[in-house]
């Protein structure tokens, strides 16, 4: 069983994203955190411990938006991941 822990936020194209580290997994779960709506899981950035991390979208209604912004989302996730692993190893 893994438990998510809130890790970081970023704003992409005016939308706030929450990144959550997943214990014992090289991925971050991403939640759309619109202040006027209930938060909705966007998906995950996986394979963060490799040179080829990738976005996996779990919200079909957000697929076009996520594809348009995938490079920025993955880049933000990589930055968060580096910070998390630096804190764990430091």
PyMOL Python script that loads the backbone (N, CA, C, O; Angstrom):
from pymol import cmd

cmd.read_pdbstr("""\
ATOM      1  N   UNK A   1       0.849  -1.171   0.000  1.00  0.00           N
ATOM      2  CA  UNK A   1       0.000   0.000   0.000  1.00  0.00           C
ATOM      3  C   UNK A   1       0.893   1.231   0.000  1.00  0.00           C
ATOM      4  O   UNK A   1       1.901   1.271   0.705  1.00  0.00           O
ATOM      5  N   UNK A   2       0.527   2.231  -0.785  1.00  0.00           N
ATOM      6  CA  UNK A   2       1.294   3.470  -0.784  1.00  0.00           C
ATOM      7  C   UNK A   2       0.392   4.621  -0.364  1.00  0.00           C
ATOM      8  O   UNK A   2      -0.815   4.609  -0.609  1.00  0.00           O
ATOM      9  N   UNK A   3       0.992   5.596   0.265  1.00  0.00           N
ATOM     10  CA  UNK A   3       0.256   6.757   0.717  1.00  0.00           C
ATOM     11  C   UNK A   3       0.827   7.989   0.051  1.00  0.00           C
ATOM     12  O   UNK A   3       2.046   8.140  -0.032  1.00  0.00           O
ATOM     13  N   UNK A   4      -0.034   8.872  -0.423  1.00  0.00           N
ATOM     14  CA  UNK A   4       0.411  10.096  -1.070  1.00  0.00           C
ATOM     15  C   UNK A   4       0.680  11.157  -0.019  1.00  0.00           C
ATOM     16  O   UNK A   4      -0.002  11.227   1.003  1.00  0.00           O
ATOM     17  N   UNK A   5       1.668  11.967  -0.282  1.00  0.00           N
ATOM     18  CA  UNK A   5       1.979  13.099   0.580  1.00  0.00           C
ATOM     19  C   UNK A   5       2.097  14.336  -0.301  1.00  0.00           C
ATOM     20  O   UNK A   5       2.867  14.354  -1.261  1.00  0.00           O
ATOM     21  N   UNK A   6       1.328  15.371   0.033  1.00  0.00           N
ATOM     22  CA  UNK A   6       1.368  16.606  -0.724  1.00  0.00           C
ATOM     23  C   UNK A   6       2.802  17.113  -0.760  1.00  0.00           C
ATOM     24  O   UNK A   6       3.460  17.182   0.279  1.00  0.00           O
ATOM     25  N   UNK A   7       3.293  17.467  -1.941  1.00  0.00           N
ATOM     26  CA  UNK A   7       4.689  17.812  -2.107  1.00  0.00           C
ATOM     27  C   UNK A   7       4.913  19.241  -2.594  1.00  0.00           C
ATOM     28  O   UNK A   7       5.708  19.972  -2.003  1.00  0.00           O
ATOM     29  N   UNK A   8       4.228  19.653  -3.663  1.00  0.00           N
ATOM     30  CA  UNK A   8       4.498  20.968  -4.253  1.00  0.00           C
ATOM     31  C   UNK A   8       3.326  21.413  -5.117  1.00  0.00           C
ATOM     32  O   UNK A   8       2.442  20.622  -5.446  1.00  0.00           O
ATOM     33  N   UNK A   9       3.333  22.685  -5.476  1.00  0.00           N
ATOM     34  CA  UNK A   9       2.355  23.215  -6.419  1.00  0.00           C
ATOM     35  C   UNK A   9       3.083  23.979  -7.510  1.00  0.00           C
ATOM     36  O   UNK A   9       4.207  24.445  -7.320  1.00  0.00           O
ATOM     37  N   UNK A  10       2.435  24.099  -8.644  1.00  0.00           N
ATOM     38  CA  UNK A  10       2.946  24.895  -9.760  1.00  0.00           C
ATOM     39  C   UNK A  10       1.741  25.424 -10.520  1.00  0.00           C
ATOM     40  O   UNK A  10       0.656  24.844 -10.468  1.00  0.00           O
ATOM     41  N   UNK A  11       1.937  26.511 -11.214  1.00  0.00           N
ATOM     42  CA  UNK A  11       0.883  27.062 -12.056  1.00  0.00           C
ATOM     43  C   UNK A  11       1.309  26.885 -13.505  1.00  0.00           C
ATOM     44  O   UNK A  11       2.381  27.333 -13.913  1.00  0.00           O
ATOM     45  N   UNK A  12       0.453  26.224 -14.273  1.00  0.00           N
ATOM     46  CA  UNK A  12       0.697  25.985 -15.696  1.00  0.00           C
ATOM     47  C   UNK A  12      -0.496  26.540 -16.458  1.00  0.00           C
ATOM     48  O   UNK A  12      -1.630  26.117 -16.238  1.00  0.00           O
ATOM     49  N   UNK A  13      -0.243  27.472 -17.341  1.00  0.00           N
ATOM     50  CA  UNK A  13      -1.306  28.081 -18.150  1.00  0.00           C
ATOM     51  C   UNK A  13      -2.460  28.590 -17.279  1.00  0.00           C
ATOM     52  O   UNK A  13      -3.632  28.441 -17.623  1.00  0.00           O
ATOM     53  N   UNK A  14      -2.100  29.188 -16.153  1.00  0.00           N
ATOM     54  CA  UNK A  14      -3.107  29.749 -15.265  1.00  0.00           C
ATOM     55  C   UNK A  14      -3.827  28.759 -14.381  1.00  0.00           C
ATOM     56  O   UNK A  14      -4.718  29.145 -13.625  1.00  0.00           O
ATOM     57  N   UNK A  15      -3.465  27.494 -14.458  1.00  0.00           N
ATOM     58  CA  UNK A  15      -4.119  26.465 -13.642  1.00  0.00           C
ATOM     59  C   UNK A  15      -3.137  25.946 -12.596  1.00  0.00           C
ATOM     60  O   UNK A  15      -1.986  25.634 -12.900  1.00  0.00           O
ATOM     61  N   UNK A  16      -3.619  25.861 -11.362  1.00  0.00           N
ATOM     62  CA  UNK A  16      -2.771  25.381 -10.269  1.00  0.00           C
ATOM     63  C   UNK A  16      -2.771  23.857 -10.249  1.00  0.00           C
ATOM     64  O   UNK A  16      -3.819  23.212 -10.270  1.00  0.00           O
ATOM     65  N   UNK A  17      -1.566  23.307 -10.207  1.00  0.00           N
ATOM     66  CA  UNK A  17      -1.384  21.857 -10.135  1.00  0.00           C
ATOM     67  C   UNK A  17      -0.741  21.504  -8.803  1.00  0.00           C
ATOM     68  O   UNK A  17       0.210  22.155  -8.374  1.00  0.00           O
ATOM     69  N   UNK A  18      -1.258  20.480  -8.157  1.00  0.00           N
ATOM     70  CA  UNK A  18      -0.637  19.935  -6.946  1.00  0.00           C
ATOM     71  C   UNK A  18       0.103  18.667  -7.348  1.00  0.00           C
ATOM     72  O   UNK A  18      -0.438  17.819  -8.058  1.00  0.00           O
ATOM     73  N   UNK A  19       1.329  18.546  -6.893  1.00  0.00           N
ATOM     74  CA  UNK A  19       2.138  17.362  -7.127  1.00  0.00           C
ATOM     75  C   UNK A  19       2.243  16.597  -5.818  1.00  0.00           C
ATOM     76  O   UNK A  19       2.541  17.180  -4.776  1.00  0.00           O
ATOM     77  N   UNK A  20       2.003  15.308  -5.868  1.00  0.00           N
ATOM     78  CA  UNK A  20       2.066  14.455  -4.680  1.00  0.00           C
ATOM     79  C   UNK A  20       3.047  13.322  -4.915  1.00  0.00           C
ATOM     80  O   UNK A  20       2.932  12.573  -5.885  1.00  0.00           O
ATOM     81  N   UNK A  21       4.009  13.207  -4.018  1.00  0.00           N
ATOM     82  CA  UNK A  21       4.961  12.098  -4.095  1.00  0.00           C
ATOM     83  C   UNK A  21       4.275  10.828  -3.631  1.00  0.00           C
ATOM     84  O   UNK A  21       3.512  10.838  -2.665  1.00  0.00           O
ATOM     85  N   UNK A  22       4.549   9.752  -4.317  1.00  0.00           N
ATOM     86  CA  UNK A  22       3.994   8.454  -3.974  1.00  0.00           C
ATOM     87  C   UNK A  22       5.118   7.629  -3.330  1.00  0.00           C
ATOM     88  O   UNK A  22       6.158   7.402  -3.948  1.00  0.00           O
ATOM     89  N   UNK A  23       4.904   7.191  -2.106  1.00  0.00           N
ATOM     90  CA  UNK A  23       5.916   6.466  -1.360  1.00  0.00           C
ATOM     91  C   UNK A  23       6.351   5.221  -2.130  1.00  0.00           C
ATOM     92  O   UNK A  23       5.528   4.435  -2.599  1.00  0.00           O
ATOM     93  N   UNK A  24       7.659   5.069  -2.243  1.00  0.00           N
ATOM     94  CA  UNK A  24       8.295   3.920  -2.893  1.00  0.00           C
ATOM     95  C   UNK A  24       7.991   3.827  -4.395  1.00  0.00           C
ATOM     96  O   UNK A  24       8.089   2.745  -4.974  1.00  0.00           O
ATOM     97  N   UNK A  25       7.631   4.929  -5.022  1.00  0.00           N
ATOM     98  CA  UNK A  25       7.375   4.941  -6.457  1.00  0.00           C
ATOM     99  C   UNK A  25       8.069   6.154  -7.081  1.00  0.00           C
ATOM    100  O   UNK A  25       8.106   7.228  -6.479  1.00  0.00           O
ATOM    101  N   UNK A  26       8.609   5.985  -8.268  1.00  0.00           N
ATOM    102  CA  UNK A  26       9.267   7.084  -8.979  1.00  0.00           C
ATOM    103  C   UNK A  26       8.245   7.804  -9.850  1.00  0.00           C
ATOM    104  O   UNK A  26       8.387   7.882 -11.071  1.00  0.00           O
ATOM    105  N   UNK A  27       7.216   8.327  -9.197  1.00  0.00           N
ATOM    106  CA  UNK A  27       6.181   9.074  -9.909  1.00  0.00           C
ATOM    107  C   UNK A  27       5.571  10.110  -8.988  1.00  0.00           C
ATOM    108  O   UNK A  27       5.638  10.004  -7.763  1.00  0.00           O
ATOM    109  N   UNK A  28       4.980  11.105  -9.604  1.00  0.00           N
ATOM    110  CA  UNK A  28       4.236  12.116  -8.873  1.00  0.00           C
ATOM    111  C   UNK A  28       2.819  12.135  -9.410  1.00  0.00           C
ATOM    112  O   UNK A  28       2.607  12.190 -10.621  1.00  0.00           O
ATOM    113  N   UNK A  29       1.852  12.089  -8.512  1.00  0.00           N
ATOM    114  CA  UNK A  29       0.456  12.229  -8.919  1.00  0.00           C
ATOM    115  C   UNK A  29       0.156  13.714  -9.034  1.00  0.00           C
ATOM    116  O   UNK A  29       0.622  14.515  -8.223  1.00  0.00           O
ATOM    117  N   UNK A  30      -0.624  14.078 -10.044  1.00  0.00           N
ATOM    118  CA  UNK A  30      -0.933  15.480 -10.291  1.00  0.00           C
ATOM    119  C   UNK A  30      -2.433  15.691 -10.168  1.00  0.00           C
ATOM    120  O   UNK A  30      -3.236  14.974 -10.764  1.00  0.00           O
ATOM    121  N   UNK A  31      -2.787  16.700  -9.373  1.00  0.00           N
ATOM    122  CA  UNK A  31      -4.178  17.062  -9.167  1.00  0.00           C
ATOM    123  C   UNK A  31      -4.390  18.493  -9.639  1.00  0.00           C
ATOM    124  O   UNK A  31      -3.598  19.381  -9.324  1.00  0.00           O
ATOM    125  N   UNK A  32      -5.460  18.714 -10.394  1.00  0.00           N
ATOM    126  CA  UNK A  32      -5.852  20.067 -10.767  1.00  0.00           C
ATOM    127  C   UNK A  32      -6.542  20.681  -9.566  1.00  0.00           C
ATOM    128  O   UNK A  32      -7.497  20.108  -9.040  1.00  0.00           O
ATOM    129  N   UNK A  33      -6.082  21.816  -9.132  1.00  0.00           N
ATOM    130  CA  UNK A  33      -6.624  22.445  -7.931  1.00  0.00           C
ATOM    131  C   UNK A  33      -7.261  23.778  -8.292  1.00  0.00           C
ATOM    132  O   UNK A  33      -6.729  24.838  -7.963  1.00  0.00           O
ATOM    133  N   UNK A  34      -8.389  23.723  -8.962  1.00  0.00           N
ATOM    134  CA  UNK A  34      -9.119  24.935  -9.300  1.00  0.00           C
ATOM    135  C   UNK A  34      -9.821  25.442  -8.054  1.00  0.00           C
ATOM    136  O   UNK A  34     -10.544  24.684  -7.408  1.00  0.00           O
ATOM    137  N   UNK A  35      -9.625  26.714  -7.697  1.00  0.00           N
ATOM    138  CA  UNK A  35     -10.198  27.214  -6.444  1.00  0.00           C
ATOM    139  C   UNK A  35     -11.725  27.221  -6.419  1.00  0.00           C
ATOM    140  O   UNK A  35     -12.316  27.234  -5.339  1.00  0.00           O
ATOM    141  N   UNK A  36     -12.360  27.213  -7.556  1.00  0.00           N
ATOM    142  CA  UNK A  36     -13.823  27.275  -7.602  1.00  0.00           C
ATOM    143  C   UNK A  36     -14.466  25.905  -7.789  1.00  0.00           C
ATOM    144  O   UNK A  36     -15.692  25.797  -7.822  1.00  0.00           O
ATOM    145  N   UNK A  37     -13.658  24.867  -7.910  1.00  0.00           N
ATOM    146  CA  UNK A  37     -14.173  23.512  -8.103  1.00  0.00           C
ATOM    147  C   UNK A  37     -13.458  22.553  -7.165  1.00  0.00           C
ATOM    148  O   UNK A  37     -12.424  22.881  -6.583  1.00  0.00           O
ATOM    149  N   UNK A  38     -14.023  21.374  -7.033  1.00  0.00           N
ATOM    150  CA  UNK A  38     -13.362  20.315  -6.280  1.00  0.00           C
ATOM    151  C   UNK A  38     -12.133  19.860  -7.062  1.00  0.00           C
ATOM    152  O   UNK A  38     -12.171  19.791  -8.290  1.00  0.00           O
ATOM    153  N   UNK A  39     -11.053  19.552  -6.365  1.00  0.00           N
ATOM    154  CA  UNK A  39      -9.830  19.099  -7.027  1.00  0.00           C
ATOM    155  C   UNK A  39     -10.088  17.817  -7.801  1.00  0.00           C
ATOM    156  O   UNK A  39     -10.881  16.971  -7.388  1.00  0.00           O
ATOM    157  N   UNK A  40      -9.408  17.691  -8.926  1.00  0.00           N
ATOM    158  CA  UNK A  40      -9.605  16.550  -9.815  1.00  0.00           C
ATOM    159  C   UNK A  40      -8.242  15.995 -10.213  1.00  0.00           C
ATOM    160  O   UNK A  40      -7.351  16.754 -10.594  1.00  0.00           O
ATOM    161  N   UNK A  41      -8.075  14.688 -10.129  1.00  0.00           N
ATOM    162  CA  UNK A  41      -6.806  14.070 -10.519  1.00  0.00           C
ATOM    163  C   UNK A  41      -6.613  14.229 -12.023  1.00  0.00           C
ATOM    164  O   UNK A  41      -7.476  13.846 -12.813  1.00  0.00           O
ATOM    165  N   UNK A  42      -5.482  14.794 -12.407  1.00  0.00           N
ATOM    166  CA  UNK A  42      -5.124  14.916 -13.815  1.00  0.00           C
ATOM    167  C   UNK A  42      -4.450  13.641 -14.293  1.00  0.00           C
ATOM    168  O   UNK A  42      -4.744  13.143 -15.379  1.00  0.00           O
ATOM    169  N   UNK A  43      -3.550  13.119 -13.482  1.00  0.00           N
ATOM    170  CA  UNK A  43      -2.814  11.909 -13.846  1.00  0.00           C
ATOM    171  C   UNK A  43      -1.522  11.828 -13.066  1.00  0.00           C
ATOM    172  O   UNK A  43      -1.457  12.244 -11.909  1.00  0.00           O
ATOM    173  N   UNK A  44      -0.487  11.289 -13.704  1.00  0.00           N
ATOM    174  CA  UNK A  44       0.814  11.129 -13.056  1.00  0.00           C
ATOM    175  C   UNK A  44       1.929  11.366 -14.057  1.00  0.00           C
ATOM    176  O   UNK A  44       1.770  11.158 -15.260  1.00  0.00           O
ATOM    177  N   UNK A  45       3.063  11.809 -13.528  1.00  0.00           N
ATOM    178  CA  UNK A  45       4.299  11.779 -14.297  1.00  0.00           C
ATOM    179  C   UNK A  45       5.070  10.593 -13.748  1.00  0.00           C
ATOM    180  O   UNK A  45       5.370  10.522 -12.556  1.00  0.00           O
ATOM    181  N   UNK A  46       5.385   9.663 -14.641  1.00  0.00           N
ATOM    182  CA  UNK A  46       6.015   8.399 -14.240  1.00  0.00           C
ATOM    183  C   UNK A  46       7.457   8.341 -14.747  1.00  0.00           C
ATOM    184  O   UNK A  46       7.886   9.171 -15.548  1.00  0.00           O
ATOM    185  N   UNK A  47       8.186   7.346 -14.264  1.00  0.00           N
ATOM    186  CA  UNK A  47       9.578   7.099 -14.661  1.00  0.00           C
ATOM    187  C   UNK A  47      10.478   8.287 -14.337  1.00  0.00           C
ATOM    188  O   UNK A  47      11.374   8.620 -15.112  1.00  0.00           O
ATOM    189  N   UNK A  48      10.241   8.926 -13.195  1.00  0.00           N
ATOM    190  CA  UNK A  48      11.046  10.084 -12.817  1.00  0.00           C
ATOM    191  C   UNK A  48      12.480   9.714 -12.441  1.00  0.00           C
ATOM    192  O   UNK A  48      13.333  10.593 -12.320  1.00  0.00           O
ATOM    193  N   UNK A  49      12.747   8.447 -12.258  1.00  0.00           N
ATOM    194  CA  UNK A  49      14.101   7.998 -11.961  1.00  0.00           C
ATOM    195  C   UNK A  49      14.859   7.586 -13.219  1.00  0.00           C
ATOM    196  O   UNK A  49      15.905   6.942 -13.137  1.00  0.00           O
ATOM    197  N   UNK A  50      14.328   7.959 -14.387  1.00  0.00           N
ATOM    198  CA  UNK A  50      14.968   7.652 -15.667  1.00  0.00           C
ATOM    199  C   UNK A  50      15.161   8.942 -16.468  1.00  0.00           C
ATOM    200  O   UNK A  50      14.760  10.021 -16.033  1.00  0.00           O
ATOM    201  N   UNK A  51      15.768   8.815 -17.619  1.00  0.00           N
ATOM    202  CA  UNK A  51      15.970   9.969 -18.506  1.00  0.00           C
ATOM    203  C   UNK A  51      14.728  10.266 -19.351  1.00  0.00           C
ATOM    204  O   UNK A  51      14.703  11.249 -20.092  1.00  0.00           O
ATOM    205  N   UNK A  52      13.697   9.417 -19.243  1.00  0.00           N
ATOM    206  CA  UNK A  52      12.512   9.597 -20.082  1.00  0.00           C
ATOM    207  C   UNK A  52      11.213   9.573 -19.269  1.00  0.00           C
ATOM    208  O   UNK A  52      10.389   8.676 -19.449  1.00  0.00           O
ATOM    209  N   UNK A  53      11.026  10.549 -18.381  1.00  0.00           N
ATOM    210  CA  UNK A  53       9.761  10.603 -17.655  1.00  0.00           C
ATOM    211  C   UNK A  53       8.622  10.926 -18.613  1.00  0.00           C
ATOM    212  O   UNK A  53       8.836  11.543 -19.656  1.00  0.00           O
ATOM    213  N   UNK A  54       7.414  10.509 -18.254  1.00  0.00           N
ATOM    214  CA  UNK A  54       6.280  10.757 -19.139  1.00  0.00           C
ATOM    215  C   UNK A  54       5.006  11.031 -18.380  1.00  0.00           C
ATOM    216  O   UNK A  54       4.809  10.542 -17.267  1.00  0.00           O
ATOM    217  N   UNK A  55       4.142  11.819 -18.993  1.00  0.00           N
ATOM    218  CA  UNK A  55       2.847  12.162 -18.414  1.00  0.00           C
ATOM    219  C   UNK A  55       1.815  11.120 -18.822  1.00  0.00           C
ATOM    220  O   UNK A  55       1.700  10.773 -19.998  1.00  0.00           O
ATOM    221  N   UNK A  56       1.070  10.629 -17.848  1.00  0.00           N
ATOM    222  CA  UNK A  56      -0.047   9.726 -18.083  1.00  0.00           C
ATOM    223  C   UNK A  56      -1.297  10.426 -17.571  1.00  0.00           C
ATOM    224  O   UNK A  56      -1.415  10.699 -16.377  1.00  0.00           O
ATOM    225  N   UNK A  57      -2.224  10.714 -18.465  1.00  0.00           N
ATOM    226  CA  UNK A  57      -3.420  11.474 -18.121  1.00  0.00           C
ATOM    227  C   UNK A  57      -4.551  10.521 -17.749  1.00  0.00           C
ATOM    228  O   UNK A  57      -4.850   9.579 -18.484  1.00  0.00           O
ATOM    229  N   UNK A  58      -5.175  10.775 -16.601  1.00  0.00           N
ATOM    230  CA  UNK A  58      -6.272   9.937 -16.115  1.00  0.00           C
ATOM    231  C   UNK A  58      -7.621  10.628 -16.241  1.00  0.00           C
ATOM    232  O   UNK A  58      -8.656  10.028 -15.949  1.00  0.00           O
ATOM    233  N   UNK A  59      -7.618  11.873 -16.669  1.00  0.00           N
ATOM    234  CA  UNK A  59      -8.852  12.658 -16.764  1.00  0.00           C
ATOM    235  C   UNK A  59      -9.162  12.919 -18.238  1.00  0.00           C
ATOM    236  O   UNK A  59      -8.594  13.836 -18.832  1.00  0.00           O
ATOM    237  N   UNK A  60     -10.043  12.137 -18.828  1.00  0.00           N
ATOM    238  CA  UNK A  60     -10.317  12.263 -20.263  1.00  0.00           C
ATOM    239  C   UNK A  60     -10.721  13.676 -20.699  1.00  0.00           C
ATOM    240  O   UNK A  60     -10.368  14.102 -21.798  1.00  0.00           O
ATOM    241  N   UNK A  61     -11.441  14.391 -19.869  1.00  0.00           N
ATOM    242  CA  UNK A  61     -11.867  15.741 -20.238  1.00  0.00           C
ATOM    243  C   UNK A  61     -10.713  16.739 -20.247  1.00  0.00           C
ATOM    244  O   UNK A  61     -10.851  17.842 -20.777  1.00  0.00           O
ATOM    245  N   UNK A  62      -9.582  16.364 -19.667  1.00  0.00           N
ATOM    246  CA  UNK A  62      -8.411  17.238 -19.610  1.00  0.00           C
ATOM    247  C   UNK A  62      -7.320  16.825 -20.595  1.00  0.00           C
ATOM    248  O   UNK A  62      -6.242  17.420 -20.609  1.00  0.00           O
ATOM    249  N   UNK A  63      -7.590  15.816 -21.416  1.00  0.00           N
ATOM    250  CA  UNK A  63      -6.564  15.252 -22.291  1.00  0.00           C
ATOM    251  C   UNK A  63      -5.965  16.278 -23.242  1.00  0.00           C
ATOM    252  O   UNK A  63      -4.741  16.360 -23.349  1.00  0.00           O
ATOM    253  N   UNK A  64      -6.773  17.052 -23.926  1.00  0.00           N
ATOM    254  CA  UNK A  64      -6.239  18.042 -24.868  1.00  0.00           C
ATOM    255  C   UNK A  64      -5.383  19.084 -24.160  1.00  0.00           C
ATOM    256  O   UNK A  64      -4.292  19.418 -24.623  1.00  0.00           O
ATOM    257  N   UNK A  65      -5.882  19.599 -23.030  1.00  0.00           N
ATOM    258  CA  UNK A  65      -5.117  20.594 -22.277  1.00  0.00           C
ATOM    259  C   UNK A  65      -3.790  19.999 -21.805  1.00  0.00           C
ATOM    260  O   UNK A  65      -2.745  20.639 -21.926  1.00  0.00           O
ATOM    261  N   UNK A  66      -3.826  18.790 -21.275  1.00  0.00           N
ATOM    262  CA  UNK A  66      -2.619  18.143 -20.761  1.00  0.00           C
ATOM    263  C   UNK A  66      -1.609  17.879 -21.882  1.00  0.00           C
ATOM    264  O   UNK A  66      -0.409  18.067 -21.684  1.00  0.00           O
ATOM    265  N   UNK A  67      -2.072  17.455 -23.033  1.00  0.00           N
ATOM    266  CA  UNK A  67      -1.157  17.235 -24.165  1.00  0.00           C
ATOM    267  C   UNK A  67      -0.496  18.538 -24.592  1.00  0.00           C
ATOM    268  O   UNK A  67       0.702  18.575 -24.871  1.00  0.00           O
ATOM    269  N   UNK A  68      -1.282  19.603 -24.640  1.00  0.00           N
ATOM    270  CA  UNK A  68      -0.744  20.910 -25.035  1.00  0.00           C
ATOM    271  C   UNK A  68       0.346  21.371 -24.072  1.00  0.00           C
ATOM    272  O   UNK A  68       1.302  22.025 -24.489  1.00  0.00           O
ATOM    273  N   UNK A  69       0.214  21.043 -22.804  1.00  0.00           N
ATOM    274  CA  UNK A  69       1.138  21.540 -21.779  1.00  0.00           C
ATOM    275  C   UNK A  69       2.021  20.442 -21.190  1.00  0.00           C
ATOM    276  O   UNK A  69       2.623  20.632 -20.133  1.00  0.00           O
ATOM    277  N   UNK A  70       2.103  19.307 -21.861  1.00  0.00           N
ATOM    278  CA  UNK A  70       2.821  18.163 -21.284  1.00  0.00           C
ATOM    279  C   UNK A  70       4.292  18.457 -21.018  1.00  0.00           C
ATOM    280  O   UNK A  70       4.822  18.020 -19.996  1.00  0.00           O
ATOM    281  N   UNK A  71       4.964  19.180 -21.902  1.00  0.00           N
ATOM    282  CA  UNK A  71       6.387  19.464 -21.675  1.00  0.00           C
ATOM    283  C   UNK A  71       6.591  20.262 -20.392  1.00  0.00           C
ATOM    284  O   UNK A  71       7.501  19.973 -19.614  1.00  0.00           O
ATOM    285  N   UNK A  72       5.752  21.258 -20.173  1.00  0.00           N
ATOM    286  CA  UNK A  72       5.875  22.080 -18.966  1.00  0.00           C
ATOM    287  C   UNK A  72       5.513  21.263 -17.724  1.00  0.00           C
ATOM    288  O   UNK A  72       6.186  21.367 -16.698  1.00  0.00           O
ATOM    289  N   UNK A  73       4.466  20.459 -17.810  1.00  0.00           N
ATOM    290  CA  UNK A  73       4.046  19.636 -16.673  1.00  0.00           C
ATOM    291  C   UNK A  73       5.150  18.655 -16.294  1.00  0.00           C
ATOM    292  O   UNK A  73       5.471  18.508 -15.114  1.00  0.00           O
ATOM    293  N   UNK A  74       5.730  17.985 -17.282  1.00  0.00           N
ATOM    294  CA  UNK A  74       6.808  17.029 -17.007  1.00  0.00           C
ATOM    295  C   UNK A  74       8.023  17.758 -16.448  1.00  0.00           C
ATOM    296  O   UNK A  74       8.654  17.270 -15.510  1.00  0.00           O
ATOM    297  N   UNK A  75       8.361  18.910 -17.003  1.00  0.00           N
ATOM    298  CA  UNK A  75       9.491  19.690 -16.505  1.00  0.00           C
ATOM    299  C   UNK A  75       9.294  20.094 -15.043  1.00  0.00           C
ATOM    300  O   UNK A  75      10.223  19.998 -14.240  1.00  0.00           O
ATOM    301  N   UNK A  76       8.099  20.542 -14.701  1.00  0.00           N
ATOM    302  CA  UNK A  76       7.789  20.880 -13.307  1.00  0.00           C
ATOM    303  C   UNK A  76       7.916  19.645 -12.420  1.00  0.00           C
ATOM    304  O   UNK A  76       8.475  19.722 -11.326  1.00  0.00           O
ATOM    305  N   UNK A  77       7.407  18.518 -12.881  1.00  0.00           N
ATOM    306  CA  UNK A  77       7.479  17.278 -12.099  1.00  0.00           C
ATOM    307  C   UNK A  77       8.930  16.853 -11.881  1.00  0.00           C
ATOM    308  O   UNK A  77       9.292  16.425 -10.785  1.00  0.00           O
ATOM    309  N   UNK A  78       9.753  16.969 -12.905  1.00  0.00           N
ATOM    310  CA  UNK A  78      11.175  16.616 -12.769  1.00  0.00           C
ATOM    311  C   UNK A  78      11.832  17.511 -11.719  1.00  0.00           C
ATOM    312  O   UNK A  78      12.614  17.034 -10.897  1.00  0.00           O
ATOM    313  N   UNK A  79      11.519  18.790 -11.746  1.00  0.00           N
ATOM    314  CA  UNK A  79      12.068  19.725 -10.764  1.00  0.00           C
ATOM    315  C   UNK A  79      11.632  19.353  -9.344  1.00  0.00           C
ATOM    316  O   UNK A  79      12.443  19.351  -8.418  1.00  0.00           O
ATOM    317  N   UNK A  80      10.357  19.040  -9.185  1.00  0.00           N
ATOM    318  CA  UNK A  80       9.846  18.623  -7.873  1.00  0.00           C
ATOM    319  C   UNK A  80      10.533  17.329  -7.439  1.00  0.00           C
ATOM    320  O   UNK A  80      10.947  17.201  -6.287  1.00  0.00           O
ATOM    321  N   UNK A  81      10.653  16.378  -8.354  1.00  0.00           N
ATOM    322  CA  UNK A  81      11.274  15.085  -8.043  1.00  0.00           C
ATOM    323  C   UNK A  81      12.718  15.276  -7.585  1.00  0.00           C
ATOM    324  O   UNK A  81      13.149  14.658  -6.612  1.00  0.00           O
ATOM    325  N   UNK A  82      13.461  16.126  -8.282  1.00  0.00           N
ATOM    326  CA  UNK A  82      14.854  16.385  -7.891  1.00  0.00           C
ATOM    327  C   UNK A  82      14.913  16.975  -6.488  1.00  0.00           C
ATOM    328  O   UNK A  82      15.791  16.622  -5.700  1.00  0.00           O
ATOM    329  N   UNK A  83      13.996  17.860  -6.178  1.00  0.00           N
ATOM    330  CA  UNK A  83      13.948  18.460  -4.851  1.00  0.00           C
ATOM    331  C   UNK A  83      13.632  17.410  -3.785  1.00  0.00           C
ATOM    332  O   UNK A  83      14.244  17.393  -2.718  1.00  0.00           O
ATOM    333  N   UNK A  84      12.681  16.547  -4.082  1.00  0.00           N
ATOM    334  CA  UNK A  84      12.295  15.490  -3.133  1.00  0.00           C
ATOM    335  C   UNK A  84      13.455  14.539  -2.897  1.00  0.00           C
ATOM    336  O   UNK A  84      13.770  14.216  -1.751  1.00  0.00           O
ATOM    337  N   UNK A  85      14.084  14.095  -3.952  1.00  0.00           N
ATOM    338  CA  UNK A  85      15.177  13.110  -3.795  1.00  0.00           C
ATOM    339  C   UNK A  85      16.406  13.756  -3.165  1.00  0.00           C
ATOM    340  O   UNK A  85      17.140  13.097  -2.428  1.00  0.00           O
ATOM    341  N   UNK A  86      16.639  15.037  -3.447  1.00  0.00           N
ATOM    342  CA  UNK A  86      17.762  15.745  -2.818  1.00  0.00           C
ATOM    343  C   UNK A  86      17.523  15.820  -1.300  1.00  0.00           C
ATOM    344  O   UNK A  86      18.450  15.621  -0.514  1.00  0.00           O
ATOM    345  N   UNK A  87      16.295  16.104  -0.900  1.00  0.00           N
ATOM    346  CA  UNK A  87      15.970  16.184   0.525  1.00  0.00           C
ATOM    347  C   UNK A  87      16.130  14.825   1.200  1.00  0.00           C
ATOM    348  O   UNK A  87      16.570  14.746   2.347  1.00  0.00           O
ATOM    349  N   UNK A  88      15.773  13.759   0.489  1.00  0.00           N
ATOM    350  CA  UNK A  88      15.872  12.409   1.052  1.00  0.00           C
ATOM    351  C   UNK A  88      17.338  11.948   1.148  1.00  0.00           C
ATOM    352  O   UNK A  88      17.711  11.242   2.085  1.00  0.00           O
ATOM    353  N   UNK A  89      18.155  12.352   0.178  1.00  0.00           N
ATOM    354  CA  UNK A  89      19.533  11.913   0.138  1.00  0.00           C
ATOM    355  C   UNK A  89      20.475  12.842   0.889  1.00  0.00           C
ATOM    356  O   UNK A  89      21.615  12.478   1.176  1.00  0.00           O
ATOM    357  N   UNK A  90      20.006  14.028   1.203  1.00  0.00           N
ATOM    358  CA  UNK A  90      20.876  15.045   1.799  1.00  0.00           C
ATOM    359  C   UNK A  90      20.949  14.908   3.250  1.00  0.00           C
ATOM    360  O   UNK A  90      21.639  15.686   3.910  1.00  0.00           O
TER     361      UNK A  90
END
""", "prot")
cmd.dss("prot")
cmd.show_as("cartoon", "prot")
cmd.util.cbc("prot")
cmd.orient("prot")
